[in-house]
Amino acid sequence: MISFLVAIGTSLPELFVNVDIAHENELELTIGNILGSCIFDACFSIGISPLIFPISFSGNLLIITKAYALLVSIVLY
């Protein structure tokens, strides 16, 4: 829940800034801003939430996640 609130709280202002920049035809700045804010939101939310609310998971989840990450990396490559 905290991750969702952090993501919404940081994404909405970025959305308004990006719309304003897009209207000024600064497309490079818009793309850089979108990518930067998405990376920050993902890293910050994923990193800070477990510090506040520790989570546990099974080893099977780790195996599935590794396989999925490898598959997506191969497809993107």
C-alpha positions in Angstrom: 0.0 0.0 0.0 2.8 2.4 0.9 4.5 1.7 -2.5 1.3 2.6 -4.3 0.9 5.9 -2.4 4.5 6.8 -3.0 4.2 6.1 -6.7 1.0 8.1 -7.0 2.5 11.0 -5.0 5.5 11.3 -7.2 3.9 10.4 -10.5 1.1 12.9 -10.7 3.2 16.0 -10.4 5.5 14.5 -13.1 2.5 13.9 -15.3 1.5 17.5 -15.2 5.1 18.7 -15.8 5.4 16.3 -18.8 2.1 17.5 -20.3 3.3 21.1 -20.0 6.6 20.3 -21.5 5.0 18.4 -24.4 2.9 21.4 -25.2 6.1 23.4 -25.6 7.4 20.8 -28.1 10.4 19.8 -25.9 10.0 16.1 -26.7 13.5 15.1 -25.6 13.0 16.6 -22.2 9.6 14.9 -21.9 11.0 11.5 -22.7 13.9 11.9 -20.3 11.6 13.1 -17.6 9.3 10.2 -18.0 12.1 7.6 -18.0 13.8 9.2 -15.1 10.7 9.5 -12.9 9.6 5.9 -13.7 13.0 4.6 -12.8 13.1 6.6 -9.6 9.5 5.6 -8.6 10.3 1.9 -9.1 13.6 2.0 -7.3 12.4 4.2 -4.4 9.1 2.3 -3.8 10.6 -1.1 -4.0 13.6 -0.1 -1.8 11.8 1.8 0.9 8.7 -0.3 1.4 10.4 -3.4 2.8 12.3 -1.2 5.3 9.0 0.0 6.8 7.0 -3.2 6.3 9.3 -6.3 6.1 8.2 -9.0 3.7 9.0 -12.7 3.4 8.8 -15.0 0.4 9.6 -18.6 -0.5 12.5 -19.8 -2.5 10.2 -20.9 -5.3 9.3 -17.3 -5.9 13.0 -16.4 -6.4 13.4 -19.2 -9.0 10.4 -18.0 -10.9 11.5 -14.4 -10.8 15.0 -15.3 -12.0 13.6 -17.3 -14.9 11.3 -14.5 -15.8 14.0 -11.9 -15.7 16.3 -14.0 -17.8 13.5 -14.6 -20.4 12.7 -10.9 -20.6 16.4 -10.0 -20.9 16.8 -12.4 -23.8 13.7 -11.2 -25.6 14.8 -7.6 -25.2 18.3 -8.3 -26.4 
